[in-house]
Amino acid sequence: MASRSPRLLSLARRAFSSSSSSQANGVSLVQGASRGIGLEFVKQLLEKNDEGHVVATCRNPDASTGLLRLKDRFDDRLQILPLDLTVESSIEASALSIKETYGHLNLLINASGILSIPEVLQPETTLNKLEKSSLMLAYEVNAVGPILVIKHMWPLLKAGGGIGTERSGAVVASLSARVASIGDNRLGGWHSYRSSKTALNQLSKTISLEFARKKDPIICILLHPGTVDTDLSKPFQKNIAKEKLFTKEYSVQKLLHIINNVKNNDNGKFFGWDGQEIPW
């Protein structure tokens, strides 16, 4: 029998090592990771678990200097993939790539969100300013896209469960917002953003019931990060008290604490950054 070349043996060992390491230490996916809260999730997941693997997705990875810097630091533990929430085939391609590399997921964080785009989308202060195009864009990015990500990552989450973590199952955590609460809506306005996040809540709650009914080892939760000092909130910070404007580091630390301590009976719940449940 011909002997195998040293290079082939090295590649085989590396592939086996990556697979076995990810099984032992967990694989997390952060969708919407180019900047802000999503990027901070990637950073803290890599720093707090020195052996876990993280997959970071965004529409244009080459334009995210933050992700590229993390790749330089963490190399094989960080995989960066292109994913466009508005194109389902892009989501499906990312799921296939993760399956081929790791075979499973233990955590999915949907961190993407859209509130305003100059000349395209602005939070509405009155019904007269509501436009169909604004509603459709907000729903596509804030509700439809994240749910399609869950759909295509579902088999990977079932395969992963709580393997390599201290949790009883895999976790799906989607970033929502307190303004999505119907029961807590006392000010009105922000029709597109508010209602699209409410749609995300309803879809996630419905999915959580299916996970429970099928006894899938997956816990699906929604998280309100608070008002965080990011590009998304910057145009609307002037009326926010200083003590209520969080750094992304603080918010993500709080959210990861919730994620790492969820139990099976938390499936389908909506939590604030402080761990308190928010009314639907």
LOTOR-62454 format. One record per residue (C-alpha): chain; x, y, z. Coordinates in steps of 0.001 Angstrom, whole numbers. Layout:
['A' [X Y Z]]
...
***
This chain:
['A' [0 0 0]]
['A' [1350 3404 -959]]
['A' [2150 5634 1987]]
['A' [165 8817 2400]]
['A' [1969 12100 1885]]
['A' [2800 14170 4995]]
['A' [712 17042 3612]]
['A' [-2404 14870 3231]]
['A' [-1938 13477 6723]]
['A' [-1593 16991 8102]]
['A' [-4787 18138 6377]]
['A' [-6673 15084 7623]]
['A' [-5511 15637 11200]]
['A' [-6492 19312 11012]]
['A' [-9976 18505 9689]]
['A' [-10498 15858 12371]]
['A' [-9215 18206 15055]]
['A' [-11577 21004 13954]]
['A' [-14577 18667 13895]]
['A' [-13863 17059 17269]]
['A' [-13055 20428 18855]]
['A' [-16332 21962 17683]]
['A' [-18247 18975 19049]]
['A' [-16554 19390 22425]]
['A' [-16864 23156 22725]]
['A' [-19898 24236 20750]]
['A' [-20578 26208 17580]]
['A' [-22353 29583 17641]]
['A' [-23783 31486 14681]]
['A' [-24223 35260 14837]]
['A' [-26370 36558 11984]]
['A' [-25954 40287 11385]]
['A' [-22378 40436 12661]]
['A' [-20750 43212 10649]]
['A' [-20956 45890 13360]]
['A' [-22700 47042 16518]]
['A' [-24319 44473 18794]]
['A' [-23790 41596 16358]]
['A' [-20054 42224 16116]]
['A' [-19826 42522 19897]]
['A' [-21559 39131 20266]]
['A' [-18891 37579 18039]]
['A' [-16107 39225 20044]]
['A' [-17411 38175 23443]]
['A' [-18250 34624 22357]]
['A' [-14678 34179 21131]]
['A' [-13081 35826 24165]]
['A' [-15176 34161 26863]]
['A' [-14873 30610 25506]]
['A' [-11305 30096 24383]]
['A' [-12126 26868 22540]]
['A' [-15599 27428 21078]]
['A' [-16200 28132 17390]]
['A' [-18150 31084 15987]]
['A' [-19675 31592 12549]]
['A' [-20309 35256 11720]]
['A' [-22515 36249 8799]]
['A' [-23305 39553 7136]]
['A' [-24147 40823 3679]]
['A' [-20636 41992 2763]]
['A' [-17924 40476 4991]]
['A' [-15078 42179 3133]]
['A' [-16431 45567 4214]]
['A' [-16478 44681 7927]]
['A' [-13103 45736 9294]]
['A' [-14226 44641 12756]]
['A' [-14823 41060 11643]]
['A' [-11580 40965 9692]]
['A' [-9648 42087 12779]]
['A' [-11277 39330 14815]]
['A' [-10370 36825 12097]]
['A' [-6725 37870 12436]]
['A' [-6924 37281 16195]]
['A' [-8866 34030 16314]]
['A' [-8117 32437 12930]]
['A' [-9580 28901 12769]]
['A' [-12129 29515 15543]]
['A' [-13951 32146 13473]]
['A' [-15618 31464 10137]]
['A' [-17029 34444 8217]]
['A' [-19754 33834 5634]]
['A' [-21760 36114 3333]]
['A' [-25492 36084 4047]]
['A' [-28112 38412 2609]]
['A' [-31318 38262 4662]]
['A' [-33384 39326 1674]]
['A' [-32210 36392 -489]]
['A' [-33292 32977 797]]
['A' [-30796 31103 -1393]]
['A' [-28031 33032 388]]
['A' [-29332 31831 3758]]
['A' [-29547 28268 2464]]
['A' [-25966 28438 1148]]
['A' [-24698 29546 4561]]
['A' [-26496 26647 6240]]
['A' [-24902 24213 3794]]
['A' [-21444 25638 4455]]
['A' [-21912 25318 8225]]
['A' [-23149 21751 7807]]
['A' [-20089 20823 5759]]
['A' [-17661 22434 8204]]
['A' [-19197 21639 11599]]
['A' [-22276 19459 11107]]
['A' [-24254 21216 13842]]
['A' [-25004 24416 15761]]
['A' [-25531 25040 19473]]
['A' [-26473 28714 19355]]
['A' [-28081 31000 16784]]
['A' [-28216 34730 17451]]
['A' [-30310 36805 15058]]
['A' [-28790 40247 15598]]
['A' [-29808 42074 12432]]
['A' [-32235 44960 12491]]
['A' [-33210 48020 10488]]
['A' [-34709 51208 11905]]
['A' [-33739 53994 9540]]
['A' [-31961 54588 6241]]
['A' [-31495 58170 4998]]
['A' [-33869 58949 2122]]
['A' [-35313 55416 2334]]
['A' [-36726 54605 5768]]
['A' [-37437 56793 8795]]
['A' [-39415 55960 11965]]
['A' [-42910 57321 11380]]
['A' [-44364 59828 13837]]
['A' [-47835 59799 12247]]
['A' [-49967 57546 10078]]
['A' [-49722 60116 7277]]
['A' [-46018 59332 6888]]
['A' [-46494 55582 6576]]
['A' [-45492 54141 3202]]
['A' [-45865 50637 1837]]
['A' [-42197 50474 815]]
['A' [-41087 51275 4376]]
['A' [-43336 48612 5855]]
['A' [-42201 45953 3402]]
['A' [-38501 46700 3912]]
['A' [-38816 46651 7703]]
['A' [-40750 43381 7655]]
['A' [-38287 41762 5256]]
['A' [-35220 42593 7350]]
['A' [-36637 42529 10888]]
['A' [-39048 39594 10673]]
['A' [-39000 37516 7485]]
['A' [-35227 37231 7126]]
['A' [-34474 36116 10709]]
['A' [-37243 33522 10595]]
['A' [-35874 32090 7338]]
['A' [-32479 31845 9030]]
['A' [-34067 29768 11800]]
['A' [-35804 27623 9171]]
['A' [-32580 26722 7384]]
['A' [-30481 26320 10556]]
['A' [-33121 24151 12234]]
['A' [-31577 20769 11286]]
['A' [-28168 21961 12509]]
['A' [-29632 23130 15816]]
['A' [-31416 19799 16286]]
['A' [-28150 17989 15624]]
['A' [-26248 20171 18080]]
['A' [-28611 20522 21013]]
['A' [-26620 21382 24115]]
['A' [-23473 19496 23059]]
['A' [-20328 21268 24224]]
['A' [-22280 23677 26456]]
['A' [-23808 23636 29923]]
['A' [-27286 24253 28492]]
['A' [-29969 21592 28108]]
['A' [-30444 22385 24421]]
['A' [-29460 24597 21547]]
['A' [-30609 28218 21825]]
['A' [-32148 30516 19234]]
['A' [-31994 34120 20461]]
['A' [-33457 36819 18228]]
['A' [-33035 40492 19053]]
['A' [-36404 42180 19357]]
['A' [-37293 45469 21073]]
['A' [-39515 46656 23898]]
['A' [-41428 48793 21389]]
['A' [-42602 45500 19839]]
['A' [-44732 44824 22904]]
['A' [-48423 45416 22203]]
['A' [-49271 45504 25906]]
['A' [-46527 48049 26610]]
['A' [-47328 50333 23659]]
['A' [-48238 53677 25217]]
['A' [-46693 56140 22775]]
['A' [-47534 54843 19299]]
['A' [-45456 55863 16288]]
['A' [-42575 54007 14659]]
['A' [-45159 51946 12780]]
['A' [-42790 50016 10489]]
['A' [-40120 49159 13051]]
['A' [-42532 48487 15901]]
['A' [-44852 46199 13941]]
['A' [-42046 44316 12177]]
['A' [-40482 43431 15523]]
['A' [-43926 42416 16789]]
['A' [-44166 40090 13788]]
['A' [-40771 38646 14725]]
['A' [-42102 37992 18233]]
['A' [-45201 36177 16986]]
['A' [-43278 34069 14481]]
['A' [-40664 33152 17099]]
['A' [-43322 32227 19655]]
['A' [-45038 30023 17064]]
['A' [-41740 28339 16207]]
['A' [-41004 27723 19894]]
['A' [-44276 25811 20222]]
['A' [-43344 23619 17268]]
['A' [-39927 22901 18785]]
['A' [-41604 21872 22044]]
['A' [-44265 19758 20339]]
['A' [-41631 17863 18352]]
['A' [-39380 17564 21414]]
['A' [-36501 19195 19567]]
['A' [-33605 20092 21897]]
['A' [-33950 23812 21069]]
['A' [-34922 26771 23256]]
['A' [-36215 29779 21308]]
['A' [-36199 33182 23030]]
['A' [-36473 36879 22169]]
['A' [-34250 39554 23695]]
['A' [-34549 43313 24140]]
['A' [-30992 44706 24402]]
['A' [-31989 48074 25837]]
['A' [-31087 51325 24119]]
['A' [-27532 50686 22977]]
['A' [-25053 53220 21634]]
['A' [-24818 51943 18054]]
['A' [-25312 53347 14570]]
['A' [-28920 52120 14651]]
['A' [-29862 54222 17686]]
['A' [-27531 57203 17232]]
['A' [-30055 59475 15439]]
['A' [-32521 58973 18318]]
['A' [-30316 59288 21407]]
['A' [-30843 62958 22283]]
['A' [-33808 62266 24580]]
['A' [-32263 59209 26247]]
['A' [-30984 59640 29809]]
['A' [-27268 58913 30073]]
['A' [-27775 56059 32517]]
['A' [-30241 54400 30125]]
['A' [-27935 54459 27103]]
['A' [-25867 51285 27262]]
['A' [-22550 50450 25682]]
['A' [-22687 47466 23374]]
['A' [-20197 45698 25651]]
['A' [-22535 46004 28646]]
['A' [-25663 45008 26746]]
['A' [-24108 41933 25141]]
['A' [-22658 40835 28474]]
['A' [-26149 40953 29977]]
['A' [-27740 39160 27009]]
['A' [-25142 36380 27018]]
['A' [-25830 35839 30711]]
['A' [-29485 35256 29858]]
['A' [-28620 32968 26936]]
['A' [-26209 30884 28993]]
['A' [-28723 30365 31789]]
['A' [-31960 29631 29928]]
['A' [-33941 26544 30869]]
['A' [-36403 24461 28893]]
['A' [-39339 26319 30461]]
['A' [-37975 29607 29057]]
['A' [-38770 28430 25529]]
['A' [-40930 31031 23779]]
['A' [-40295 33870 26248]]
['A' [-39423 37525 25624]]
['A' [-36752 38931 27961]]
['A' [-35340 42371 28570]]
['A' [-31609 42900 29003]]
['A' [-32143 42700 32782]]
['A' [-33645 39214 32618]]
['A' [-37212 40394 33262]]
['A' [-39989 39109 31012]]
['A' [-41612 41665 28716]]
['A' [-45380 41453 28047]]
['A' [-46432 40575 24522]]
***
